[in-house]
Amino acid sequence: MTEPLLFTPVRLGPLHLANRIAVSPMCQYSAVEGSASDWHLMHLGQFATGGAGLIIVEATGVLPEGRISPACLGLWSDANEAALKPALAFVRRHSAARIAIQLGHAGRKGSGNLPWRGGGPIMPDAPGGWRTVAPSPLPFDSGWPAPMALDQAGLERVKDGFARATRRALRLGFDAIELHGAHGYLIHQFLSPLSNRRDDAYGGSLDNRLRFPLELFDAVRALWPANRALGIRVSASDWVDGGWELEQTIQFAMALKARGCDFIDVSSGGSSPAQQIPLGPGYQVPFAEAVRRETGLATLAVGMITGAQQAEDILQAGQADMVCLARALLWDPHWPWHAAAELGATAPFPPQYARAHPSLKGPPTPADY
């Protein structure tokens, strides 16, 4: 039998991966002052042994005010850097998976509460809150405070934050960096005309709205070695009339490719509460397909991809080079094992769990214990 495409090797620029399954970055809201906790060891560890080719660590703030919530991961301090080491060591010791980190800045969507506490804004003067920044002083939604518009010094502070976090990621030995340019966070805020109303060189025309995101990419690319992959997650559409859209995403992707971008992870939405998203299985995959076709970049598809055959069909149709799973992996951290069994393939399997391998015949015997 021909090996299912889902379980064949793939390259993201210089990064070689054993298969085409990626663990999407998923915020866990379990850090303390930006530092990873034992929860992160468990969370990342279960995926390390689950058989995916790539694990992407959750959105990680490059500055304290760049976090989505007070409990989000950060990489601005020595303590943040040290706290990630145990989880990374576990992944490397017990897995062949490669590991990336998603670096980002929440902008006006920062200082938010935990999802299980309502997810609304924490006011700047409330415990755990802070004054947010953005391209323009426009609140995300009614009831959210207006952010402070970034001046030149603020722009430089953000850029320096990304540069410093990149150096820390390099010391930690990450295989790849994914910049978070999606879901209404700071990079996306500069891209979208819904959130960027500046009248200087960073606002107005598409070229101007691309300017600061590209400056951030250049700052990271200058520090990140060519033998390690650098990519970005984007929202291909705001799902709002007059907002950011696919054609602009493709132009952005082409500019990134010219600057040495190795891969693009294509999501959508998050910029406006007015968005109208037609949810359904694989609803974002056509965006990934279009970006891949028009740019030639290695492309990751994400969004309600839950079944093994569904994932295989996406790859066989040439709609993406990899699939990213999030909720499906939270529900079943061993999804790659089960997908391999369903498709007649093999996935990495720790020897400690070998007695449960589907190739075993019949129920366990006393000798198995």
N, C-alpha and C positions, 0 to 999 in steps of 0.2 A: 504494500500500500504506500501511496505517496504521503509523506509526512504533512500533516495539516500546517498551513502557513502560520497559524498562530504560534506554533512551537518550533519555528525555524529561526535561525539567528538574524539579527538586524543591526544596522549601524546608525547611530546618531552622530554624524560627523566622525570624530576619532573614537567614539565610544562604541565598543562591541558588546552586544547583549545576547544572552542565550536564547531568549524568546521575545515575543512581541506583546507581552502583558506588562503594563505599568500600573503601579499603585499610585493613584492620584493623591496629591497633597490634601490632607484633611485636617482642618483645625480641630484640636482636642481641648483647648481651653483648660489646660492642666499644668501650665508653667507657673513658676513663682519668680516675680521680677524678671521675667523673660527667660528664666533658666528651666531646662528640661527636668522632669521629675521621674520617679519610678514608673509612672503611667506610660511615659514615652518609651521606656525600655520594653514594657510589655507590648505596647501598641506596634512599634516597629519590629519587635522580635517575632511576633506572630506572622507578620508578612515575610520576614526574612526566611522562615522555614516553610512558607506556603507555596513557593515555586515561581513567583513572578520574576521577570527578567530585570525590572527596574523598580525601585522604591523611591518616591519623591517625598521628602520630609515636608510637613505642613508649612503654610505661609509663615515666614519668619521675619519679624520686624527688624529693619536695619537701624532704627532709632527707637527710644522708648515711646515717643509719640507716634511712631509708625505702626504700632500694634493695632489690631482690630479691637481687642479687649484687654483689660488688665491681666488676664490669665493666658495671653497668647505668647508663643515662643518668640525669642529675640536672639540677636547675635551682634550686640553692640558692646559687650563687656567681656573681660577675662572670665568672669564667673559663668556667663552664658556659654562661652566656648568650652570651658571645662565640663559643664554639666551635660553636654552632648556626647562626650567621649564614651561613656559606658554603653549607650545604645548602639553607637557606631561600631564599637569593638565587638558587640554581640553579633551584629549583622555580618561583619567580616569573618568572624570565627565560625559561624554556623551556616553560612549561606554563600552561594556563588552570585547572588543578586548584586547588581550595582546600585549605588545609592546617590541620590541628588538632593539638593536643598532648594526650596523655593524662597527667594529673597524678595521682599516687598515692603511697601509703605501704604498704610490704609488711607492716608489723607483725611478727607472729611467724613469717612465712614469709620474712623477710629473712635476710641473712648466709648465703645459699645458694651452693653451688658452681655452676660452669657446667654446662649440660646434658651437654656432651661430656666432662665430668669426673665424671659421676655424678649431679650435681644435688642431692646431700645437703647437710646443714648444715655450715657452717664454724663451729667452736666459737668462743665469744667470745674465748678467749685464744690462738687460732691466728692465724697471719699472714692478714690480710685479713678476719678475723671481727670481729663486734661483738655487744654485748648487745642483743637485740631487745626490743621493747615490744608490748603487746597490751592488750585490754580486761581480760583475766584471765590469771593466770599458768599457762596451760595450754599445754603443748607441742603443736605441730602433729601430731607422730607419735612413736612410740617411736624413740629415738635422737636426737631433736631436743631442744635445751635448752629449759627453761622460760623464757618471756619475763617481763619485768618488767611488772607491772600498772601502767597509766598512772594517776598521781595527777592532781590538778587542774593542777599546774604542767606535767605532761607533756601533758595535753590541750591546754593553751594553747600549748605549744611546737609541737605538731602543727598546730593551727589557724593559728598564725603562719606556719609553714612553707608551708601552702597559700596563704595571703595573699601572702607574698613571691614565691612562684613565679608566682602570677597576675599580679602587677605585671611580672615579667620577661617572661612570655608576651605581655603587652600591648605592652611595648617592642619585642619581637621581631616583632610584627605578625601573630601567629597569627589566623586567621579564626574559630577555635572552640577551646574547651576541652572535653575529655571527662574527667570525674572517674572514677577507677577504683574502682568499688564492687563488683567481681566477684572471682571466682577465689580466694577465701579470703584476700585481702589486708585491710588494716586496716579499711576501711569495712565490708566484708563481715563481718569478725570482730565488729564491734559489732552488726550486724544479726542474725547467726545465734545461736540459743540453744546451738549446739554449742560455740561459742568465747567467748560472752559469759555469764559466770556472776556478774556484778557484783550487789551488793545495794544500790547507790546509785541516783541518778536516771538513770543510764546503763545500767541492766540490769534484767532481770526481764520486765516487761510489754513488749508490742510498742511502745507509745508510748515507753517508756524506751529500748529498743534503737534506735529511730529517732532519738533525740534528738541524739546526737553527729554522726552522718552529716548530719542536717539542719543542724546548726550549721556544719559544714564547708561545705556547699553555700551557706548564707547568707553566709558569710565571702567566698567566691569571687564569688558573685552581686553583692555590694555593690561589688566592685572591677572586675568585668568589664562593659564597656559594653553597653547594651541592644541596640546595633546589631551585636553579635557573639554568635554562638551559644554556649550553654552547655548541655551534656548530661552524661549519665552512662552508664557501662556497669555492668550488674548481672548477677548470677547469679540466675536466676529460681527455681532449686531447688538445694538441697544434694545431692539424690539420696540422702538418708539419712533414715530414719524419725525424726521428732521434730526435724528440722532446718528451716532456712529453706525456704519453699515459695512457690508461685505466688500464692496469695491474699495473702500478706504482701507480696510484690513489688508487686502491684497497689496495695495501700494505700500503700506507700512511694512509688510512682510518682505517685499522686494528690497526696500531700503535696508532692512535688517540683514538680509542675505548678503548684500554688498559689503556689509560691515563684519561679516564672519559669523553670522548666526547659524547654528548647526541644526536646530529643530524648532518646530512651532507646535504648541499644544492648543487646540482650537476649541474654545468654549463660547459662551455668549451671555448677555444680560448682566444685570447687577448695577447698572448706572442710574436707573430711575425706578421709583415705585410705580410709575405709569406703564411699565413694560407689559406687553401682552405676548406671553410665550406659549406657543402651541405644544404643550408637553406631550410626549409620546415616545415609544422605544426608538432610540437612535436619532432623536429629533435634531441634534446638532451635527450629525455626521455629514450632511451635505455641505456644511461650511468647511469642514476639514477637507472634503473632497475637492472643493473649488480652490482652496488655498494650495493644496498639493499640486493640482493640475496647472495652476497659473504660475506658481513660483518654483516648483521642483524641490522645495524644502522637504526634509523628512518631517512627517506630520503625524501627530497623535490625535486620535478622535476620542471624545468623551461625551457622556450624557445619556443616561438610561440604557447603557450597554450592560446586559445582565446575563445573557445566555451564551453558551459556548459556540453553538452554531451561528448565532447572530454575529458574534465577534469574528468568527472565521469568514462569514459571508462578506463582512465589511472589508477585510483584508483581500479576499479573493477578487472583489470587485474593484480593487485599486483605490478605494476611498480614503485610505490612510495607511501608514507604515506600521503603526502600533495602535492598540486600544488602551485607554485608561479606565480603570474601574475604581469606584469609591464605595457607594452604599452596598453594592453587591459583595464587596470584600469585607465590609464591616459585618454583614450578615453571615458570610462564609469565608473566613480568612484562608481556607484551603481551596478556594475556587479554582486556581490553576490545576490542582490535582484532579479535581472532579471534571474539569473541562478536558484534560488530557485523556482521562478514562472514557469520556463520552465520544471523543473524536478519534480514539485509537492512537494516541501519541504518548509521550512520556514527559514528565515535568520533574524538576529537581525535588528530591525526597530525602529528608534526614534519616540516617540509619536508625536513630532512636525510635522512629515511627514505622519502621519497615514492616512490622507484623500487620499493619493495617493496609498495606499496599493492595490495590485492587487486583494485582496479578496473582495474589495468593488464592488458592482454591479451598473452598470449604471454610467452616468455622475454625477459630483457633483451637489448638490442642494444648494439653498441659505443658508440652515441651516449648510452647511459645512464650511461657511466662517464667 
